[in-house]
Each structure stands twice: as structure tokens, then as C-alpha cells.
Amino acid sequence: MPSVTDLQQQSSKISSNNSGKSTPPPQQISSISTGNTTDTTNADPITQVILMLEKKQRNLGKRKEKLESYEEEAKAGKELNKDQKDALAKYSEVLGQIECVKDISEQLKKIQTEATKSQKRLHKQAAEEKRLLVAQRLREYAQLRYLLDHRPTSLKSEESSLLDELARVVIPCDVSLNTITRCVDTVLSIYQGGPSSSTIKNLTGRTSHELRDILEQLIKQCESSSSSNDTSTNQQTLFIETAKQTPLIVDNQSTTSDSVLPQREQHKQQQQQSNDNNDGKILFYY
């Protein structure tokens, strides 16, 4: 059975052989690190570089602690072997590597933060552009439906026939998915082109651009007639509201004593005449 002294010498020999080298991580840490590597295979390159630098920084920190232990042993009077002395001579170099790796890692983290913010802005901008495009398509479809339902009175026979043909392919006859999809594709082919452009050409004898120009002119006619009707209606409503809000002005002339006295005299004369008539009637009966 080996003595305690033999065990200490064996441990010192193993430590001297590993001097200047990073301590290998335990099996559990290695498995965790492997799991993290598996999780970060799909990460962006900047994240992978940051993780690599953090691992390098941890290893350098362990090496720094080992060299500091050698320095403490040397201060305590223990004689270091050649490998330990060579490793301790690189202490300042290890400190410089730690600072360099730390600085690069911090810079990459800042770059990653800015890249994340920029990516969010791009996603937000793309979502807003998509929303505006969808709103534009819906606006165009609403205008087209209004044109088909409220046709101008000044339509030509050719334009009326064209709207009839469009109504059959734009307005769905049922709510089935195929019918709705076909109607949507037709509207999209009118305003932005697409696979149904040939169908529009065969149906109307015009290209999507020509058909769009005709529809825009007819929609403008509907807008002008609608705006004129709204203007007249607003004027009538404004006139009625103004009449309701205008107070009734009554010319109340001030009554003075000069105008009241003649009225009193006239009233007395009428009353006196009435009394005289009554007296005459009484005498006649007597």
C-alpha cells in the first residue's frame, strides 16, 4: 500500500506534466457543451463566434488561475520545475489574451445588438409594406365592386358589355374555395398582372393595362357624380341646420305713454257708446 508521501509525489508529477495546459473539463461539462454546440448549429455566425470566444475566455481564466497558484507557491519558497517556470513566464501574455478576447467579445455583442435592431426594423418595414399592398388591393377591389353595382348613367353600350363580362368573373357566384380563388386571381391579374392575364385578354379582348385604364376612368366618373350628389346634399343639410339655429326675431316696439293714452281714450269712447246704446234699448222697452 503506497504511503501518503508517495501519493503526494505522484500528484505533483501529474501536475507538473500538465503545467501550462488548460484543465480538461469534466465529462458532464463536456456533454453540456456538446449540447450547446448542437443547439447553436442553427444560430447566426455572430452568435457562434461569441460562444467560441466565451469558451476561449473561460479556458484562459482557468490557465490564469493555475499560473497564479504557481506564483503563490514560488513566493512560499517552493521550488518550481522547468515547465512550471516557463508557464509562469507567460503570465503577462495570458492576461493580454484574456483582455483581447474580452474586448473582441464585447464588440461582437454590440454588433449583434445593432444587427438585431436593424433586422427588426427591416421586418417591421416589410410588414408595413405588405399591409399597404394588401390595403391597396382591397381598395381597388372595393372600387371595382362599387363600379359594377353603381354604374354611371353615361355608359356606352361597349362599356356596359365590358362591365357585364367582368361581373361574371369578379363577383363570386358561391362561397366555394375554387370560386373565391378564381375571382381573386382575376382581380389581381387586372391590377398587377399574373397567370390570369391571358384569361382577361380572351374575355375582354384587352390587355390588363388597357382594361385597368378603362376602369380607372369609369371609377373617376362615379367619384365625380358621387361627390356632386354629396355636395348638394351637404348644402341642403347645411341650409336646414342654419334655418333651425336661426332665432325668430320679433320687432317689439317700445310702448310709450304717448301711444298708450290715445288707445285708452279710444277704449273709453267705445265703452261709452256701448252704454248709450244699452240705455236706449232700455227706454224703448219702457
Buried (B, 14 or more C-beta within 10 A) or exposed (E): EEEEEEEEEEEEEEBBEBBBEBEEBEEEEEEEEEEEEEEBEEEEEBBBBBBBBBBBBEBBBEBBEBBEEBBEBBEEEEEBBEBBBEBBEBBEEBEEBBEBBBEBBEEBBEEBEEEEEEEEEEEEEEEEEEEEEEEEBEEBBEBBBBBBEEBBEEBEEEBEEBBEBBBEBBEBEEEEEEEEEBBBBBBBBBBBBBEBBEBBBEBBEBEBEEBBEBBEEBBEBBEEBEEEEEEEEEEEEEEEEEEEEEEEEEEEEEEEEEEEEEEEEEEEEEEEEEEEEEEEEEEEEE
